[in-house]
Amino acid sequence: MARHLESGKWGEQQALRYLKEQGYQIISLNWRSKHTEIDIVAKDADTLVFVEVKARRSTSFGTPESFVDHKKQRFLIQAADAYLAQSAHRGEIRFDIVSVYLQTGEIELIKDAFWSN
């Protein structure tokens, strides 16, 4: 497996562990729609949360969350819309980003990182 894929997988595992520690109930991992994927679908209390995980070895080119640009946000919103179309959930939703810093192991959770409107 390529190094960046291994790093991404490790980052997702760390994010998953962290979210569980924060009380999130994990619903789905790597949920795929036609054109994109949602790393983690979870519930935080009654809110359905779509989580994008970004892992980086360094911040030389920016923080992990800075890689969730407007184009990526649009893809995630489209994927969330597809998920909601086949889901019974009718309550609040939220988009979070989990940044994983591979060199230090630090994890940062950004709730309400962006909105769908």
C-alpha distances in whole Angstrom, upper triangle without the diagonal:
4,6,8,7,7,10,11,10,12,15,15,16,18,20,21,22,24,26,27,29,30,32,29,29,26,26,23,19,18,21,21,24,24,23,21,20,21,19,21,25,27,31,33,36,37,35,32,29,26,24,21,19,18,16,17,17,20,23,24,23,25,24,21,24,25,22,24,26,29,27,24,27,29,25,25,29,29,26,28,31,30,29,32,34,33,33,37,36,39,39,38,34,32,29,27,25,23,22,20,20,17,20,22,21,24,24,26,27,29,31,33,30,32,34,34,37
4,6,5,6,9,10,11,12,14,16,17,19,20,21,23,24,26,27,29,30,32,30,30,27,27,24,20,18,22,21,24,24,22,20,19,21,19,22,25,28,31,33,36,38,35,32,29,26,23,20,18,16,15,15,14,18,20,21,20,22,22,19,22,23,20,22,24,27,25,22,25,27,24,24,28,28,26,28,31,30,29,33,34,33,34,37,37,39,39,37,34,32,28,27,23,22,20,18,18,16,18,21,20,23,23,25,26,28,30,31,29,30,33,33,36
4,5,5,6,9,10,11,12,14,15,16,18,20,21,22,24,26,27,29,30,29,29,26,27,25,21,19,22,23,25,26,24,21,20,21,19,21,25,27,31,32,35,37,34,32,28,26,22,20,17,15,12,12,11,14,17,18,18,19,19,17,20,21,18,21,23,26,25,22,25,27,25,24,28,29,27,28,32,31,30,33,35,35,35,38,37,39,39,37,33,31,27,25,22,20,18,16,15,12,14,17,17,19,20,22,24,26,28,30,27,29,32,32,36
4,5,5,6,9,10,10,12,14,15,16,18,20,21,22,24,26,27,29,26,27,24,25,22,19,17,20,20,22,23,21,18,17,18,16,19,22,25,28,29,33,34,31,29,25,22,19,16,13,11,9,9,10,13,15,16,15,16,16,13,16,17,15,17,19,22,21,18,21,23,21,21,25,25,23,25,28,28,27,30,32,32,32,35,34,36,36,34,30,27,24,22,19,17,15,13,13,11,14,17,16,18,18,20,21,23,25,27,24,25,28,29,32
4,5,5,6,9,10,10,12,14,15,16,18,20,21,23,24,25,27,25,25,22,23,19,16,14,17,17,20,21,19,16,15,16,13,16,20,23,26,28,31,32,30,27,24,21,18,15,13,12,10,11,12,16,18,19,18,19,18,15,17,19,16,17,20,23,21,18,21,23,20,20,23,24,21,23,27,25,25,28,30,29,29,33,32,34,34,32,28,26,23,21,18,17,16,14,15,13,16,18,17,19,18,20,21,23,25,26,24,25,28,28,32
4,5,5,6,8,10,11,12,14,15,17,18,20,21,23,24,26,24,25,22,23,20,16,15,19,19,23,24,22,19,17,18,15,17,21,23,26,28,31,33,30,28,25,22,19,17,14,13,10,12,12,16,18,20,20,20,19,16,19,21,18,20,23,26,24,21,23,26,23,22,26,26,24,25,29,28,26,30,32,31,31,34,33,35,35,33,30,27,24,22,19,17,16,13,14,11,14,16,15,17,17,20,21,23,25,27,25,27,30,30,34
4,5,5,6,9,10,11,12,14,15,16,18,20,21,22,24,23,24,21,23,20,17,15,19,20,23,24,22,19,17,17,14,16,20,22,25,26,30,31,29,26,23,21,17,15,11,10,7,8,8,12,15,16,16,17,15,13,16,17,15,17,20,23,23,19,22,24,22,21,25,26,23,25,28,28,26,29,32,31,31,34,32,35,34,32,28,26,22,20,17,14,12,10,10,8,11,13,12,14,14,16,18,20,23,25,22,25,27,28,32
4,5,5,6,9,10,10,12,14,15,16,18,20,21,23,20,21,18,20,17,13,12,16,16,19,21,19,16,14,13,10,13,17,19,22,23,27,28,26,23,20,17,14,11,8,7,6,8,10,13,15,17,17,16,15,11,14,16,13,14,18,21,20,16,18,21,19,17,21,22,20,21,24,24,23,26,28,27,27,30,29,31,30,28,25,22,19,17,14,12,11,9,11,9,13,15,13,14,13,15,16,18,20,22,20,22,24,25,29
4,5,5,6,9,10,10,12,14,15,17,19,20,21,19,20,16,18,15,11,11,14,16,19,21,20,17,14,14,10,12,16,18,21,23,26,28,25,23,20,17,14,13,10,10,9,12,13,17,19,21,20,20,18,15,16,19,17,17,21,23,22,19,20,23,20,19,22,23,20,21,25,24,22,25,28,27,26,29,28,31,30,28,25,23,20,18,15,13,13,11,13,11,15,16,14,16,14,17,17,19,21,23,22,23,26,26,30
4,5,5,6,9,10,11,12,14,16,17,19,20,19,20,17,19,17,14,14,17,19,23,25,23,20,17,16,13,14,18,19,22,23,26,28,26,24,21,19,16,14,11,11,8,11,12,15,18,20,20,20,17,14,17,19,18,19,22,25,25,21,22,25,23,21,24,26,23,24,27,27,25,28,30,29,28,31,30,32,31,29,26,24,21,18,16,13,12,9,11,9,12,13,10,13,12,15,16,19,21,24,22,24,27,28,32
4,5,5,6,9,10,10,12,14,15,16,19,17,18,16,18,16,13,13,17,18,22,24,22,18,16,14,11,12,16,17,20,20,24,26,23,21,18,16,13,11,7,7,5,8,10,13,15,18,18,17,14,11,13,16,15,15,19,22,22,18,19,22,21,18,22,24,21,21,25,25,23,26,29,28,27,29,28,30,29,27,23,21,18,15,12,9,8,6,8,7,11,12,9,10,9,12,13,15,18,20,18,21,24,25,29
4,5,5,6,9,10,10,12,14,15,17,14,15,13,14,12,9,10,13,15,19,21,20,16,13,11,8,9,12,13,17,18,21,23,21,18,15,13,10,9,6,8,8,11,14,17,18,21,20,19,16,13,14,17,15,15,19,21,21,17,18,21,19,16,20,21,18,18,22,22,20,22,25,24,23,26,24,27,26,24,21,19,16,13,11,9,10,8,11,11,15,15,12,13,11,13,13,15,17,19,17,20,22,23,27
4,5,5,6,9,10,11,12,14,16,14,15,12,15,13,10,12,15,18,21,24,23,19,16,14,11,10,14,14,17,18,21,23,22,20,17,16,13,13,10,11,11,14,15,18,20,23,23,22,19,16,17,20,19,19,23,25,25,21,22,24,22,20,23,24,21,21,25,24,22,24,27,26,25,27,25,28,27,26,23,21,19,16,14,11,12,10,13,12,15,15,12,13,11,14,14,17,18,21,20,23,25,26,30
4,5,5,6,9,10,11,12,15,14,15,13,16,16,13,14,18,20,24,26,25,21,18,16,12,12,15,15,18,18,21,23,22,20,17,16,13,13,10,11,10,13,14,17,18,21,22,20,17,14,16,19,18,18,22,25,25,22,22,25,23,21,24,26,23,22,26,26,24,26,29,28,27,29,27,29,28,26,23,20,18,15,13,10,10,8,10,10,13,12,8,10,8,11,12,15,17,20,19,22,24,26,30
4,5,5,6,9,10,10,12,11,13,11,14,13,11,13,16,18,21,24,23,19,16,13,10,9,12,12,14,14,18,20,18,17,14,13,9,10,7,9,9,13,15,17,18,21,21,19,16,13,13,17,16,16,20,22,23,19,19,22,21,18,20,22,20,19,23,23,21,23,26,25,24,26,23,26,24,22,19,17,14,11,10,6,8,7,11,11,15,14,10,10,7,9,9,12,13,16,15,18,21,22,26
4,5,5,6,9,10,11,9,10,8,11,11,9,11,14,17,20,24,23,19,16,13,10,8,10,10,12,13,16,19,17,15,13,12,10,11,9,12,13,16,18,21,22,25,25,23,19,16,16,20,19,18,22,24,24,20,20,23,21,18,21,22,19,19,22,22,19,21,25,23,22,23,21,24,23,21,18,17,15,13,12,9,12,11,14,15,18,17,13,14,11,12,11,14,15,17,17,20,22,23,27
4,6,5,6,9,10,10,11,10,14,14,12,15,18,21,24,27,27,23,20,17,13,12,14,12,14,14,17,20,19,18,16,16,13,14,12,15,14,17,19,21,23,26,26,24,21,18,18,22,22,21,25,27,28,24,24,27,25,22,24,26,23,22,26,26,23,25,28,27,25,26,24,27,25,23,21,19,18,15,14,11,13,12,15,15,18,16,12,13,10,13,12,16,16,20,20,23,25,26,30
4,5,5,6,9,9,11,11,15,15,14,17,19,22,25,28,27,23,20,17,14,12,14,12,14,13,16,19,18,17,14,15,12,13,11,14,14,17,18,20,21,24,25,22,19,16,16,20,20,20,23,26,26,23,22,25,24,21,23,26,23,22,25,26,23,25,28,27,25,26,24,26,24,22,20,17,16,13,12,9,11,10,13,14,17,15,11,10,8,9,9,12,13,17,17,20,23,25,28
4,5,5,6,5,8,8,12,13,12,15,17,20,23,26,25,22,18,15,12,10,11,9,10,9,12,15,14,13,11,12,10,12,11,14,15,18,21,22,22,26,26,23,20,17,16,20,20,19,22,24,25,21,20,23,22,19,21,23,21,19,22,23,20,21,25,24,22,23,20,22,20,18,16,14,13,11,11,9,12,12,15,17,20,18,15,13,10,10,9,11,11,15,15,18,20,22,25
4,5,5,5,7,7,11,13,13,16,18,21,24,28,27,24,20,17,14,11,12,9,10,10,12,15,15,14,13,14,13,15,14,17,18,21,23,25,26,29,29,27,23,20,20,24,24,22,26,28,28,25,24,26,25,22,23,25,23,21,24,25,21,22,26,24,22,23,20,23,21,20,18,17,16,14,15,13,15,15,18,19,22,20,17,16,13,14,12,15,15,18,19,22,23,25,28
4,5,7,10,11,15,17,16,19,21,25,28,31,31,27,23,20,17,15,15,13,13,12,14,17,17,17,15,17,15,17,16,18,19,22,23,25,25,29,29,27,23,21,21,24,25,24,27,29,30,27,26,29,28,24,26,28,26,24,27,28,25,25,29,28,25,26,23,26,23,22,20,19,18,16,16,13,16,15,18,19,21,19,15,14,12,13,12,15,15,19,20,23,25,27,30
4,6,9,11,15,17,17,20,21,24,27,30,30,26,23,19,17,14,14,11,11,9,11,14,14,15,13,15,13,16,15,18,19,22,24,25,25,29,29,26,22,20,19,23,24,22,25,27,28,25,24,27,26,22,24,26,24,22,25,26,23,24,27,27,24,24,21,23,20,18,17,16,16,13,14,12,15,15,18,20,22,20,17,15,12,12,10,13,12,15,17,20,22,24,27
4,6,9,13,15,16,19,20,24,26,30,30,26,23,19,17,14,13,10,9,7,8,12,12,13,12,15,14,17,17,20,21,24,27,28,28,32,32,29,25,23,22,25,26,24,27,28,30,26,25,27,27,23,24,26,24,21,24,25,22,22,26,25,22,22,19,21,18,17,16,15,16,14,16,14,18,18,21,23,25,23,20,18,15,15,13,15,14,16,18,21,22,24,27
4,6,9,12,13,16,17,20,22,26,26,23,19,16,14,11,10,6,6,5,7,10,10,10,9,11,11,14,15,18,20,23,26,27,27,31,30,27,24,21,20,23,24,21,25,26,27,23,21,24,23,19,20,23,20,18,21,22,18,18,22,21,18,19,16,18,16,15,13,13,13,12,13,13,16,17,21,22,25,23,20,19,15,15,12,14,12,15,16,19,19,21,24
4,6,9,12,15,15,19,21,25,25,22,19,15,14,10,9,5,5,7,8,10,10,10,10,12,12,15,16,20,21,25,28,30,30,33,32,30,26,23,22,26,25,23,26,27,28,24,23,25,23,20,20,22,20,17,20,20,17,17,20,19,16,16,14,17,16,15,14,14,15,14,16,15,19,19,23,24,27,26,22,21,18,18,15,17,15,17,19,21,21,22,25
4,6,8,11,12,16,18,22,22,19,16,12,11,7,6,4,7,9,11,13,12,10,9,10,10,13,14,18,19,23,26,28,28,32,31,28,25,22,21,24,23,21,25,25,26,22,21,23,21,18,19,20,17,15,18,18,15,16,19,17,15,16,14,18,17,16,14,14,14,13,15,14,17,18,22,22,26,25,21,21,18,18,15,17,16,17,19,20,21,21,25
4,7,10,10,13,16,19,20,18,14,11,11,8,5,5,7,11,13,13,12,9,10,10,11,14,15,19,21,25,28,30,30,34,32,30,27,24,22,26,24,22,25,25,25,22,21,22,20,17,17,18,15,13,16,15,12,13,16,14,11,13,12,15,15,15,14,14,15,15,16,16,20,21,24,25,29,28,24,24,21,21,18,19,17,18,20,21,21,20,24
4,7,6,10,13,16,17,14,11,9,8,6,5,7,10,13,16,16,14,11,11,10,10,12,14,17,19,23,26,28,29,32,30,28,26,22,21,24,22,20,23,24,23,19,19,20,18,15,16,17,13,12,15,14,11,13,15,13,12,14,14,17,17,17,15,15,15,15,16,16,19,19,23,23,27,27,24,24,20,21,18,19,18,19,20,20,20,20,24
4,6,9,12,16,16,13,9,7,6,5,6,9,12,15,18,19,17,14,12,10,10,11,11,14,16,20,23,25,26,29,27,26,23,19,19,22,20,18,21,22,21,18,18,19,17,14,16,17,13,13,16,15,12,15,18,16,15,18,17,20,20,20,17,16,15,14,14,14,17,17,20,20,24,24,21,21,18,19,17,18,18,19,19,20,21,21,24
4,6,10,13,13,10,6,5,4,6,8,11,15,18,21,21,19,15,13,11,10,10,10,13,15,19,22,24,25,27,25,24,22,18,18,21,18,16,19,20,19,15,16,17,14,12,15,15,11,12,15,14,12,15,17,16,16,19,18,21,22,21,18,17,15,15,14,14,16,17,20,20,24,25,22,22,19,20,18,19,19,20,19,19,20,20,23
4,7,10,11,9,5,5,7,7,8,11,14,18,20,20,17,14,13,10,11,11,13,16,18,22,25,27,27,30,28,26,24,21,20,22,20,17,20,20,19,15,16,16,13,11,13,12,9,10,12,10,8,12,14,12,13,16,16,19,19,19,16,16,14,15,16,16,19,20,23,24,27,28,25,25,22,22,20,20,20,20,19,19,19,18,22
4,7,8,6,4,6,9,10,11,15,18,21,24,23,20,16,15,12,13,13,15,17,19,22,26,28,28,30,28,27,25,22,21,22,20,17,19,19,17,14,15,15,11,10,12,11,7,10,12,9,9,12,13,12,14,18,18,20,21,21,18,18,16,17,17,18,21,22,25,25,29,30,27,27,24,24,22,22,22,21,21,20,20,18,22
4,6,6,6,8,11,13,13,16,19,22,25,23,21,17,16,13,15,14,17,19,22,25,28,30,30,32,29,28,26,23,22,23,20,18,19,18,16,14,14,13,10,10,11,8,6,9,10,7,8,11,11,11,13,17,17,19,21,21,18,18,16,18,19,21,23,24,27,28,32,33,30,30,27,26,24,23,23,22,21,20,19,17,20
4,6,8,11,14,16,16,20,23,26,28,27,24,21,20,16,18,17,19,21,24,26,29,31,31,32,29,29,28,25,23,24,21,19,20,19,16,14,15,14,10,11,13,9,8,11,12,9,11,14,13,14,16,20,20,22,24,24,21,21,19,21,21,23,25,26,29,30,33,35,32,32,29,29,27,26,26,24,23,22,21,18,21
4,7,10,13,16,17,20,23,26,29,27,24,21,19,16,17,15,17,18,21,23,27,28,28,29,26,25,25,22,21,21,18,16,16,16,12,11,13,11,7,9,11,9,8,12,12,10,12,15,15,16,18,22,22,23,25,24,21,20,18,20,19,21,23,24,27,27,31,32,30,30,27,27,25,24,24,23,21,20,19,17,20
4,7,10,13,14,17,20,23,26,25,22,18,16,13,13,11,14,15,18,20,23,25,25,26,23,23,22,18,17,18,15,13,14,14,11,9,11,10,6,7,10,8,6,10,12,10,11,15,15,16,17,21,20,22,23,22,18,17,15,16,16,18,19,21,23,24,27,29,27,26,24,23,21,21,21,20,18,17,17,16,19
4,6,9,10,14,17,20,23,22,19,16,14,10,10,9,11,13,16,19,22,24,24,26,23,22,21,17,16,18,15,13,15,16,14,10,11,12,8,7,10,10,7,9,12,11,10,14,15,15,16,19,19,21,21,20,17,16,13,14,14,15,17,18,21,22,26,27,24,24,21,21,19,19,19,18,17,17,17,16,20
4,6,7,11,14,16,19,19,16,13,10,7,7,6,9,12,15,18,22,23,23,26,23,22,20,16,15,17,15,12,15,15,14,11,11,12,9,7,9,10,7,8,11,11,9,12,15,15,14,18,16,19,19,17,14,13,10,11,11,12,15,16,20,21,24,25,22,22,19,18,16,16,16,15,14,14,15,14,18
4,7,10,14,16,19,19,17,14,11,8,6,5,6,10,12,16,19,21,21,24,22,20,18,14,14,17,14,13,16,17,16,12,13,15,12,10,13,14,11,11,15,14,12,15,18,17,17,20,18,21,20,19,15,14,11,11,10,10,12,13,17,17,21,22,19,19,16,16,14,15,15,16,15,16,17,17,21
4,6,10,12,16,16,14,11,8,6,5,7,8,12,14,18,21,23,23,26,25,23,20,16,15,18,17,15,18,19,19,15,15,16,14,11,13,15,12,11,15,14,12,14,17,16,15,17,16,18,18,16,13,12,10,10,10,10,13,14,18,19,22,22,19,19,15,15,13,14,14,15,14,16,17,17,21
4,7,10,13,13,11,7,6,5,6,9,11,15,18,21,24,26,26,29,28,25,22,19,18,21,19,17,20,20,20,16,15,17,15,11,13,14,11,9,12,13,9,11,14,13,12,14,12,15,14,13,10,10,10,10,12,12,16,17,21,22,26,26,22,22,18,17,14,15,14,14,15,15,16,16,19
4,7,10,10,8,6,5,7,8,11,13,16,19,23,26,27,27,31,29,27,23,20,19,22,21,19,22,22,22,19,18,19,18,14,15,17,14,12,15,15,12,13,16,15,13,14,12,14,13,12,10,10,10,10,12,13,16,18,22,23,26,25,22,21,17,17,14,14,13,14,15,16,17,17,20
4,6,6,6,5,6,9,10,14,16,19,22,25,28,30,30,33,32,29,26,23,21,24,24,21,24,24,25,22,20,21,20,17,17,19,17,14,16,17,14,13,17,16,13,13,10,13,11,10,9,10,11,11,14,15,19,20,24,26,29,28,24,23,19,18,15,15,13,14,16,17,17,17,20
4,6,5,7,7,10,11,15,16,20,22,25,28,29,29,32,31,28,25,22,20,24,24,21,24,24,26,23,20,22,22,18,18,21,19,16,18,20,17,16,20,20,16,16,13,14,12,10,10,9,11,11,14,14,18,20,23,25,28,26,23,21,18,16,13,13,10,12,15,16,16,18,21
4,6,8,10,13,15,18,20,23,26,29,32,33,32,36,35,32,28,26,24,27,27,25,27,27,29,26,23,25,25,21,21,23,22,18,20,22,19,17,21,21,17,16,13,14,11,10,11,12,14,14,17,18,21,23,27,29,32,30,26,24,21,20,16,16,13,14,18,19,19,20,22
4,7,9,13,15,19,21,25,27,31,34,35,34,37,36,33,30,27,25,28,28,25,27,27,28,25,23,24,24,20,19,21,20,16,18,20,17,15,18,18,14,13,10,10,7,7,9,11,14,15,18,19,23,25,29,31,34,32,29,27,24,22,18,18,15,15,18,19,17,18,20
4,6,10,12,16,18,21,24,28,31,32,31,34,33,29,26,24,21,24,24,21,23,23,24,22,19,20,20,17,16,18,17,13,15,17,14,13,16,17,13,13,9,10,7,5,5,7,10,11,15,17,20,23,26,29,32,30,27,25,21,19,16,15,12,11,14,15,14,14,17
4,7,10,13,16,19,22,26,29,30,30,33,31,28,25,23,20,23,23,19,22,21,22,19,17,18,17,14,13,15,14,10,12,14,11,10,13,14,11,11,8,9,7,6,5,6,9,10,14,15,19,22,25,27,30,29,26,25,21,19,16,15,12,12,14,14,13,13,16
4,6,10,12,16,19,22,26,27,26,29,27,24,22,19,16,19,19,16,18,18,19,16,14,16,15,12,12,14,12,9,12,14,11,11,15,15,13,14,11,13,11,9,6,5,6,7,10,12,15,18,22,24,27,26,23,21,17,16,12,12,9,9,11,12,12,12,16
4,7,10,13,17,20,23,25,24,27,25,22,20,17,14,17,16,13,16,16,16,13,11,13,12,8,9,11,9,7,11,12,10,11,14,15,13,15,13,14,13,11,8,6,5,6,8,11,14,16,20,22,25,25,22,21,17,16,12,12,10,10,10,11,11,11,15
4,6,10,13,16,20,21,21,24,22,19,17,13,11,15,14,11,14,15,16,12,11,14,13,9,11,14,11,10,14,15,13,14,18,18,17,19,16,18,17,14,11,8,6,5,6,7,10,13,16,18,22,21,18,17,14,12,10,10,9,10,9,11,12,13,17
4,7,10,13,17,18,18,20,18,16,14,10,9,12,10,8,12,13,13,10,9,12,11,8,11,13,12,11,15,16,15,16,20,20,19,22,19,21,20,17,14,11,8,6,5,6,9,11,14,16,19,20,17,16,13,12,10,10,11,11,10,11,13,14,18
4,7,10,14,15,15,18,17,15,12,8,8,12,10,9,13,16,16,12,12,16,14,12,15,17,15,15,19,19,18,20,23,23,22,25,22,24,23,21,17,14,11,9,6,5,6,7,11,12,16,16,14,13,10,10,9,10,12,14,12,14,16,18,21
4,7,10,12,12,15,13,11,9,5,6,9,8,8,12,15,15,12,13,16,15,13,17,19,17,18,21,22,21,23,26,26,25,28,26,28,26,24,20,17,13,11,7,6,5,6,9,10,13,14,13,12,10,10,11,11,14,15,13,15,18,19,23
4,7,9,10,13,12,11,9,6,9,11,10,11,15,18,18,15,17,20,19,17,20,22,21,21,25,25,24,26,29,29,28,31,29,31,29,27,23,20,17,14,11,8,6,5,6,6,10,11,10,10,9,10,12,14,17,19,16,18,21,23,26
4,5,7,9,9,9,8,6,9,11,10,12,15,19,19,17,18,22,21,20,23,25,23,24,28,28,27,30,32,33,32,35,32,34,33,30,26,23,20,17,13,11,8,7,5,6,8,10,10,11,11,12,14,16,19,21,18,20,24,25,28
4,7,9,10,11,10,9,13,14,13,16,19,22,23,20,22,25,24,23,27,28,27,28,31,32,31,33,36,36,35,38,36,38,36,33,30,27,23,20,17,14,11,9,6,5,6,9,10,11,12,14,17,19,22,24,21,24,27,29,32
4,6,8,8,8,9,12,12,13,16,18,22,22,20,22,25,25,24,27,29,28,29,32,33,32,35,37,38,37,40,37,39,37,34,31,27,24,21,17,15,12,10,7,7,7,9,11,12,13,14,17,18,22,24,21,23,27,29,32
4,5,5,5,7,10,10,11,14,16,19,21,19,20,24,24,23,26,28,28,28,31,32,32,34,37,37,37,39,37,38,36,33,29,26,22,20,16,15,11,11,8,10,10,11,13,12,14,14,16,17,20,22,19,21,25,27,29
4,6,8,10,13,12,12,16,17,21,21,20,22,25,25,25,28,30,30,30,33,35,34,36,39,40,39,42,40,41,39,36,32,29,25,23,19,18,15,14,12,13,12,14,16,16,17,17,20,20,24,25,22,23,27,29,31
4,7,9,11,9,9,13,13,17,18,17,19,22,22,22,25,27,27,28,31,32,32,34,36,37,37,40,37,38,37,34,30,27,23,21,18,17,14,15,13,14,15,17,18,17,18,17,20,19,23,23,20,21,24,26,28
4,6,8,6,8,11,12,15,17,16,17,20,21,20,23,25,25,26,29,30,30,32,34,35,35,37,35,36,34,31,27,24,20,18,15,15,11,13,11,14,14,16,17,15,15,14,16,16,19,20,16,18,21,24,26
4,5,5,7,10,12,15,17,15,16,20,20,19,21,24,24,24,27,28,28,29,32,33,33,35,32,33,31,28,25,21,18,15,12,11,8,9,9,12,13,13,14,12,12,11,13,12,16,17,14,16,20,22,24
4,5,6,8,11,14,15,13,14,18,17,16,19,21,21,21,24,25,25,26,29,30,29,32,29,31,29,26,22,19,15,13,9,8,5,7,8,10,12,13,13,11,10,10,11,11,14,16,12,15,18,20,23
4,5,6,8,12,13,11,11,15,15,14,16,19,18,18,22,23,23,24,27,28,27,30,27,28,26,23,19,16,12,10,7,8,6,9,11,13,16,16,15,13,11,9,10,9,12,12,9,11,15,17,20
4,5,6,10,12,11,11,15,15,15,17,20,20,20,23,25,24,26,29,30,29,32,29,30,28,25,22,18,15,13,10,11,10,12,13,16,17,18,18,16,15,13,13,12,14,14,11,12,15,18,20
4,6,9,10,8,10,13,13,13,16,18,18,19,21,23,23,25,27,28,28,31,28,29,28,25,22,18,15,13,10,12,10,12,13,15,18,19,18,17,16,14,15,13,16,16,12,13,16,18,20
4,7,8,5,6,10,10,10,12,14,14,15,18,19,19,21,23,25,25,27,25,26,25,22,18,15,11,11,8,11,10,13,15,17,20,21,20,18,16,14,14,12,14,13,9,10,13,14,16
4,5,5,6,9,10,11,12,14,15,16,18,20,21,22,24,26,26,29,27,27,26,23,20,17,13,13,12,14,14,17,18,20,23,24,23,22,19,17,17,14,16,15,11,10,13,13,15
4,5,5,6,9,10,10,12,14,15,16,18,20,21,22,25,25,28,25,25,24,22,18,16,13,14,13,17,17,20,22,24,27,27,26,25,22,20,19,16,17,14,11,9,11,11,12
4,5,5,6,9,10,11,13,14,15,17,19,20,21,24,24,27,25,26,25,23,20,18,15,16,15,18,18,21,23,24,27,28,27,26,24,22,21,18,19,17,14,12,13,12,14
4,5,5,6,9,10,11,12,14,15,16,18,20,22,22,25,23,24,24,21,18,15,12,13,12,15,15,18,20,21,24,26,24,23,21,19,18,16,17,15,12,11,12,12,15
4,5,5,6,9,10,10,12,14,15,16,18,20,20,23,21,21,20,18,14,12,9,11,11,14,15,18,21,23,26,26,25,23,20,18,16,14,14,12,10,8,9,8,11
4,5,5,6,9,10,10,12,14,15,16,19,20,22,21,21,21,18,15,14,12,14,14,18,19,22,24,26,29,30,28,27,24,22,20,18,17,15,13,10,10,8,10
4,5,5,6,9,10,11,12,14,15,17,18,21,20,21,21,19,16,15,12,14,14,17,18,21,24,25,28,29,28,27,24,22,20,18,18,16,14,12,12,11,13
4,5,5,6,9,10,10,12,14,16,16,19,17,18,18,16,13,11,9,11,11,14,16,19,22,23,27,27,25,24,21,19,17,15,15,13,12,10,10,9,13
4,5,5,6,9,10,10,12,15,15,17,16,16,16,14,11,10,9,12,13,16,19,22,25,27,30,30,28,27,23,21,19,16,15,13,12,10,8,6,9
4,5,5,6,9,10,11,13,14,17,16,17,18,16,13,13,12,15,16,19,21,24,27,29,32,33,31,29,26,24,22,20,19,17,16,13,12,9,12
4,5,5,6,9,10,11,12,16,15,16,17,16,13,13,12,14,15,18,20,22,26,27,30,31,29,28,24,23,21,19,18,17,16,14,13,11,14
4,5,5,6,9,10,10,13,12,13,13,12,9,10,9,12,14,17,20,22,26,27,31,31,28,27,24,22,19,18,16,14,14,13,11,9,12
4,5,5,6,9,10,12,11,12,13,13,11,12,12,15,18,20,23,26,29,31,34,35,32,31,27,25,22,21,19,16,17,15,12,9,12
4,5,5,7,9,12,12,13,15,16,13,15,15,17,19,22,24,27,30,31,35,35,33,32,28,27,24,23,21,19,20,18,16,13,15
4,5,6,6,10,10,12,13,14,11,13,13,16,18,20,23,25,29,30,33,34,31,30,26,25,22,21,19,18,19,17,16,14,17
4,5,5,7,7,8,10,11,10,12,13,16,19,21,25,27,31,32,36,35,33,31,28,26,23,22,19,18,19,17,15,13,15
4,6,8,9,10,13,14,13,16,17,20,22,25,28,30,34,35,39,39,36,35,31,30,27,25,23,21,22,20,18,15,17
4,7,9,11,14,16,15,17,18,21,23,25,28,30,34,35,38,39,35,35,31,30,27,26,24,23,24,22,20,18,20
4,5,8,11,13,12,15,17,19,22,23,27,29,33,34,37,37,34,33,29,28,25,24,22,21,22,21,19,17,20
4,6,9,12,13,16,18,21,24,25,29,31,35,36,40,39,36,35,31,30,26,26,23,22,24,23,21,19,21
4,6,8,9,12,15,18,21,23,26,29,32,34,37,37,33,32,28,27,23,22,19,18,21,20,17,16,18
4,7,9,12,15,18,22,24,28,30,34,36,39,38,35,34,30,28,24,23,20,18,21,19,17,15,16
4,7,10,14,16,20,22,26,29,32,34,38,36,33,31,28,26,22,20,17,15,18,17,15,14,16
4,7,11,13,17,19,23,26,29,32,35,34,31,29,25,22,19,17,13,12,15,14,12,12,13
4,7,10,14,16,20,23,26,28,32,31,28,26,22,20,16,14,11,9,12,11,9,9,12
4,6,10,13,16,19,23,25,28,27,25,23,19,16,13,11,8,6,8,8,7,9,12
4,7,10,13,16,20,22,25,25,22,20,17,14,11,9,7,5,6,6,7,8,12
4,7,10,13,16,19,22,21,19,17,13,10,7,6,5,5,5,7,10,12,15
4,6,10,13,15,19,18,16,14,10,8,6,5,7,8,6,9,12,14,17
4,6,10,12,15,15,12,10,7,6,5,6,9,11,10,13,16,18,21
4,7,9,12,12,10,8,6,5,6,8,11,14,11,14,18,20,23
4,6,9,9,7,6,5,7,9,11,14,17,15,18,21,24,27
4,6,6,5,5,6,8,12,14,17,20,18,21,24,26,29
4,6,5,7,9,12,15,17,20,23,21,24,27,29,32
4,6,8,11,14,17,19,23,26,23,26,30,32,35
4,5,9,12,15,18,21,24,22,26,29,32,35
4,6,10,13,16,19,22,21,24,28,30,33
4,7,10,13,16,20,18,22,25,28,31
4,7,10,13,16,15,18,22,24,27
4,6,10,13,12,15,19,22,24
4,6,10,9,13,16,19,21
4,7,6,9,12,16,18
4,5,8,11,14,16
4,5,7,10,13
4,7,10,13
4,7,9
4,6
4
